[in-house]
Amino acid sequence: MVANRDLCAFFFEPQGHALHRCKLCGADRKQLPGTGYSILVSHLVSRHEDFRVQYATHNRGTVQPLQAFGFVSEETSHRYHWLRWVVERRMSLCEVDDERTRAMSKLLPTNSKALKADIMTVTAKLEA
């Protein structure tokens, strides 16, 4: 069974101010944050009877990252990318503490102590 959140993310485009535009027919629907997806899903049910088939057809055989399933938190993902960036470029760990580096990165800020702890954890797990 597909989560309503996934259906709405696929079939609706956020327009701001709690408005969402249906990608199938262009209709705008208002759904306030924190109130679920009932209005958007009811639009799909009443106006687009084959929406589940369309969704299943589109997603058949596609590989999705673990983040799409909610297994990896945003913080963990950002820490991983900091770690990967520093290791692959053979940069000094103190580079992540530099304000200019942080300003140029779209990643959440971290510090060299946290990154060093992550490196030690990964090393220990790989050696085990």
N, C-alpha and C positions, 0 to 999 in steps of 0.2 A: 504494500500500500504506500502510495506517495504522500508525503507530508504536504499539508496545505501551503506551508511556507515555500516549499520548492515549486509548487504549481504557480503560486502568485509571482514568484521571482522570474519564472519562465514566461508567463503570459502577460505580465503587467510591467510597465515602466514607470518608476516614480517620477512625479512631476513637481514635487514640493508641496508644502502646505497640506499634507495628508491626502493629496490627489494622486491617483494612479491611472494611467492610460492603458487600456486593453490593446495589446499588439495585434489582435485578430480583427477588431472592428473599429478601433480608435475611440471608443467610448471612455469617458472619464468617470471614475468612481471615487468617492471619498471614504477612506478608511483611516480612522484615527490610530496613532501609535498605541500599542499596548492593548488593543481591543480584539486581537486575533485577526483572522482573515475571512470571516464569514460573509461579509458583503462582497468581497472580490470573488470568492468561490461561488456564491450564489449567482453572480453574473455569469460565470463560466457555465454553470449547470443550466441556467435558463436560456442563454443565448447561443451557446456553443456546445451542442450535445456530444460532439466527438472530441472534445478537448483532451480526454484521457488517452485516446488512441493517438492523437497528434503528439502528445507528450512522450508516450511510450515509443513511438516511431522515431522521434528525434533523439531520444536518449539510448536507443538500442545500440549496443556495441561501443559506446563512448567510455573512455577511461577518465575517471574523475579523480582529482587529488584527494588525499585523506581529509583535507580541510573542508571539502564539500560535504563530508559526512559528519563533521563536527568532532572528529577525533583529535585534531591538533588545534590547540588554542592559538590565538593570534600572537600572544607573547612568546610562546614556544617557537612558533614559526619565525618570528623576527630574531630571536636569539640564535636559531639555527643559521639564518642568513648572515648575521654578523660573524658567526664562527666560520662559516664557509668563506666569506669574503676575506677575512684576515688570514686564514690558512692558505687559500689558493693563491693569494697575492703576496704571501710571505711578508705580511706587514707586522709592525710592532703592535703588541697588544694595547699600548698606550694611545694608539691612533683612535680607538673608539671613545676615549675620553676627550678628544679634541673637539672644541665647539664647531670649528669649520667643517670637520668631517661629519658631525651630526647634522649640520645645516644642509649638507649636500645629499644626505641619505633620506630615503622615505621610510626607513625602518624606525621602530620605537627606540629611544635612547637606552643604552646599557652602559656598563662600566667595565674597566679592565679586570677588576677582581671577579665579577660575575662570569665574565668570559673565560678567565683562567680556570675557575671552578668547573665550568662546562667542559673545557678541554681535558681537565683531569678526569672527569666522570666518563667522557667518551673514551679516553685512552684506557681506563680501567676496564670498561665493558668490552672493548675490542681485544684486550689482552687476555680476558677470562675465557 
